[in-house]
Amino acid sequence: TDEMVEKAVIDQLAPICAAQFLKEPNEAAQLKILKEKSSWKRSEFVEAKGWATMPGSKSPVSGVARECARQLIALKK
């Protein structure tokens, strides 16, 4: 189904988003800011920073920012 395909894409791309975040020179400060955001604002923050935009793309992939934010919040930093 379309939902299964979308979930599979998100599951594949969210780790790339997280890896792009981890390349940030000030990632600890960015993680602190992300954690301070309300849960519904976190995906907007991730999108605005460009982490959910895949290499070669011009815009974020739908749903990736939300899952990426969830993974980043779960980091033990």
Residue pairs with C-beta under 8 A, 6 or more apart in sequence:
6 62
6 63
9 61
9 63
9 64
10 61
10 63
10 64
10 67
11 67
13 52
13 54
13 61
13 64
14 64
14 67
14 68
14 70
14 71
15 71
16 54
16 55
17 46
17 51
17 52
17 54
17 64
17 65
17 67
17 68
17 71
18 51
18 68
18 71
18 72
20 50
20 51
21 27
21 30
21 31
21 46
21 49
21 51
21 68
21 72
24 30
24 49
28 77
30 49
31 72
31 75
31 77
33 45
34 42
34 45
34 46
34 69
34 72
34 73
35 73
37 45
42 65
42 66
42 69
42 70
42 73
43 52
43 65
43 66
43 68
43 69
44 65
45 69
46 52
46 60
46 65
46 66
46 68
46 69
46 72
47 53
47 60
47 65
50 60
51 65
51 68
52 60
52 61
52 64
52 65
52 68
53 59
53 60
53 61
54 61
54 64
